[in-house]
């Protein structure tokens, strides 16, 4: 919901930062892999209850995720880079709830499972429509800078990162946050399934 409003505001700042990183030995894919490696550290940090360290890893992961895209746009977007970026993003999103489940299995595991279940809904509806939108050359003016079609929803990347930040700052409330956000994710999935189906159905009308 907030991505399309936040991205245009962040883009000038990211472009300034990436100008300093535009060196021959720094590549967009390299930034993607480095960001994912840092993000993976959130898993053991969460499992150990080191919530501030996990928060730093999460924020740094998201910063590099923004910089890899900015560098890719500066040099030219590639399908391989777009694929790597989105695949590792979804893995990163999944490891955070799993980390909270490891931190306190008795208290957090069920809520974490609910959140992961909801992420499957948002992720599958997102990727399925993106694949078919590319097949039919459907324009996506709201996210023209992306490698493939971004279908919107109530819970997108900005909201998900806000959830992770809140969970790290207030870990005792993880279960409450997870149950609520999971429900919102299912609202997103429902609207994506409906709008995606109607859009694709109209192409054959």
Secondary structure, 3 states (H helix, E strand, C coil): CCHHHHHHHHHHHHHHHHHHHCCCCCCHHHHHHHHHHHHHHHHHHHHCCCHHHHHHHHHHHHHHHHHHHHHHHHHCCCHHHHHHHHHHHHHHHHHHHHHHHHHCHHHHHHHHHHHHHHHHHHHHHHHHHHHHHHHCCCCCHHHCCCCCCCCCCCCCHHHHHHHHHHHHHCHHHHHHHHHHHHHHHHHHHHHHHHHHHHHHHHHCC
